[in-house]
Amino acid sequence: MPKIVWKHYGKQFMKERTVWLSMVARCHNIKNTAYHRYGQRGIFVCDEWRYDFDRFYEDMCPRPEGMTLDRIDNNKGYSKENCRWVTYKENNRNTRRTVFLDVNGALMKIHEISEAIGQKESTIHYRIKKGLSLEKIMSKEKLPNSERRGEQHGTYYEYQRWGCKCDPCKKAASIYKAFRYQERKKKAI
C-alpha cells in the first residue's frame, strides 16, 4: 500500500485536510461509522486523491468559506469530475433519500415544489405519506381536517389531540368524559 504523503500541513490547510481525511476514512476505513453509506455501497476515492492530499488540494482547493464537498452523482465515487463545493443546504438536498415527483412530465424535488408553491417541505412530505393526489399535494390551501389527518371524525382522539371542534367530535368527547366520570365515581365508592 502506498504511503500517504502531503507537503501542505500547516494550519492554513487544516480545513481542507480535514475534509480530505474524512472523505478517505468514510470510503476506505471499515471501522468508520459512515462506511456502510459509502465504502460498503461501492463509493470510493479515486487513486489520485486517496494517497495524495496535494493532488486533492490542486484539484479542489482552496475551499470557499461556508462550503462543503459534494458529489454531483451520488452513485459515483469521489473524483475531480464528480466533486464540487456547495453550501450545506444544497448538500443536504442532494442525497439518495431525496424524493422526486412527476409534475406535468418533469421530475421535481420536494424543495423545488416547496419554493414554487410556497408550502413547507414538511407539509408536502406529509401529504405524500398520506397518499393524496398530486393536485392536493400541490395545493397552497390548508386541507380539510379529514384529508389532513386521515382520522375518522366523531372520536375523542380528534377532539383531544387535534382540537377538532366539529359536532361529531364534541359529542364523542362529551360521551367519553361522562364515561370517565362514571368510572371514577364507581372507584370512589
Residue pairs with C-beta under 8 A, 6 or more apart in sequence:
2 51
3 51
4 51
4 52
4 53
5 51
5 52
5 53
5 54
6 17
6 52
6 53
6 54
6 57
7 54
8 17
8 53
8 54
8 57
9 17
13 57
13 61
15 63
16 56
16 57
16 60
16 61
16 62
16 63
17 53
19 63
19 68
19 69
20 49
20 53
20 56
20 57
23 45
23 49
23 69
23 78
24 45
24 49
24 50
25 32
26 32
26 34
26 35
26 37
26 38
26 39
27 35
27 38
27 39
27 43
27 44
27 45
27 77
27 78
28 39
28 44
28 45
28 50
29 35
29 39
30 39
32 39
37 43
42 77
43 71
43 75
43 76
43 77
43 78
44 50
44 77
44 78
45 77
45 78
45 79
46 77
46 78
46 79
46 80
48 55
48 56
48 59
48 79
48 80
49 55
49 56
49 59
49 78
49 79
49 80
59 80
60 69
60 80
60 83
60 85
63 69
63 85
64 85
66 87
66 88
67 85
67 86
67 87
68 85
68 86
68 87
68 88
68 91
69 78
69 83
69 84
69 85
70 83
70 84
70 85
70 86
70 90
70 91
70 94
71 77
71 78
71 82
71 83
71 94
72 82
72 83
72 84
73 82
74 94
74 95
74 96
76 82
86 94
93 109
93 111
98 109
98 110
99 109
99 110
99 125
99 128
100 107
100 108
100 109
101 107
101 108
101 110
101 113
101 128
101 134
101 137
103 113
103 134
103 138
108 116
110 121
110 124
110 125
111 121
113 119
113 124
113 137
113 138
114 120
114 121
114 124
117 138
117 139
117 140
118 140
119 139
119 140
124 137
127 136
127 137
127 143
128 137
130 147
130 150
132 143
132 147
136 143
136 147
142 148
145 153
145 158
145 162
145 164
145 166
146 153
149 158
149 162
151 157
151 158
151 162
152 158
153 164
153 166
153 168
153 169
154 168
154 169
154 171
154 172
155 169
155 172
156 169
156 172
156 173
156 175
156 176
158 164
158 169
158 172
159 165
159 169
159 170
159 172
159 173
160 173
